[in-house]
Structure formats: structure tokens, C-alpha cells
């Protein structure tokens, strides 16, 4: 049974898609930010490139990617949870 009408079935997300989980992901992203940036550096992503983010969640990393590739680049972030899509 969905948490609210229009939401993905919570069983699709082990930790759920509720507000508390969204906040946990926000904190987790902030804590891991230096490691994420280092990984993007190692990947060699630069301005003008195109990136695909599958299972993008609330889009925190997709936003990092967008800043990295800039206005000449493109990020396509796909997520099935309407809650996470709306949060992004």
C-alpha cells in the first residue's frame, strides 16, 4: 500500500520515501560531500559533458553533477518516487 496516493510503494524503497528519510538523505549527502566531489574529480567529469543518474533519489548528486558539467552540459536524472522527484 502506498504511503500516500501517487507515491511509489514503500516496499520498493527499503528505508521508505517519507519526510524523515528525505532529511536523512540530505544529511548523508552533506556528510559525504567531500568524498562525492573527489569521486567526480576521479571520474574526470568536466564542463559540457552529459551524465545519466539512474535512481537519482531526491537529486542531491544530480545537482552536484549539473554544477560540474555547467550550462553547456546535460544531466538526465531518473527516479521513480514522486516524493523524491518533487523534492529535487
C-alpha positions as CSV (number, residue, x, y, z in Angstrom):
1,X,0.0,0.0,0.0
2,X,1.5,3.4,-1.0
3,X,2.3,5.8,1.9
4,X,0.1,8.5,0.1
5,X,-1.8,8.4,-3.1
6,X,0.6,8.8,-6.0
7,X,3.7,7.6,-4.1
8,X,5.7,4.6,-5.1
9,X,5.0,1.5,-3.0
10,X,7.2,1.9,0.2
11,X,8.3,-1.8,-0.3
12,X,10.2,-0.5,-3.4
13,X,12.4,1.6,-1.0
14,X,13.8,-0.3,1.9
15,X,14.1,2.8,4.1
16,X,10.9,4.4,2.7
17,X,10.3,7.8,1.0
18,X,8.8,9.7,3.9
19,X,10.0,13.1,5.1
20,X,12.3,11.7,7.7
21,X,14.1,9.6,5.1
22,X,14.4,12.6,2.8
23,X,16.0,14.5,5.7
24,X,18.4,11.6,6.4
25,X,19.5,11.6,2.8
26,X,20.0,15.3,2.9
27,X,22.3,15.0,6.0
28,X,24.0,12.0,4.5
29,X,24.7,13.9,1.3
30,X,26.2,16.8,3.2
31,X,28.4,14.5,5.3
32,X,29.7,12.6,2.2
33,X,30.1,15.7,0.0
34,X,33.9,15.8,0.1
35,X,34.0,12.1,-1.0
36,X,31.4,12.7,-3.7
37,X,33.4,15.6,-5.1
38,X,36.6,13.5,-5.0
39,X,34.8,10.7,-6.9
40,X,33.6,13.2,-9.5
41,X,37.2,14.5,-9.9
42,X,38.5,11.0,-10.4
43,X,35.7,10.3,-13.0
44,X,37.1,13.3,-14.9
45,X,33.7,15.0,-15.4
46,X,34.0,18.4,-16.9
47,X,32.0,21.2,-18.4
48,X,29.9,20.4,-21.4
49,X,29.6,16.6,-20.7
50,X,26.4,14.6,-20.5
51,X,25.7,12.4,-17.4
52,X,22.9,9.9,-16.6
53,X,21.9,9.5,-12.9
54,X,19.8,6.4,-12.6
55,X,17.9,6.1,-9.3
56,X,18.6,9.7,-8.5
57,X,16.6,9.8,-5.3
58,X,15.9,13.4,-4.3
59,X,18.5,14.7,-6.8
60,X,21.3,15.8,-4.5
61,X,24.1,14.3,-6.5
62,X,22.3,15.2,-9.8
63,X,22.6,18.8,-8.6
64,X,26.3,18.3,-8.0
65,X,26.7,16.8,-11.4
66,X,24.8,19.8,-13.0
67,X,27.2,22.2,-11.4
68,X,30.1,20.2,-12.6
69,X,29.0,19.9,-16.3
70,X,27.7,23.5,-16.3
71,X,25.2,25.1,-18.7
72,X,26.7,23.6,-21.7
73,X,26.4,20.1,-20.3
74,X,23.4,18.0,-19.5
75,X,22.3,15.7,-16.6
76,X,19.4,13.3,-17.0
77,X,18.3,12.1,-13.6
78,X,15.7,9.3,-13.4
79,X,13.8,8.5,-10.3
80,X,10.5,6.5,-9.8
81,X,9.5,8.0,-6.4
82,X,7.2,11.0,-6.9
83,X,8.2,12.2,-3.4
84,X,11.9,12.3,-4.4
85,X,11.1,13.8,-7.8
86,X,9.1,16.6,-6.1
87,X,11.9,17.2,-3.6
88,X,14.6,17.6,-6.3
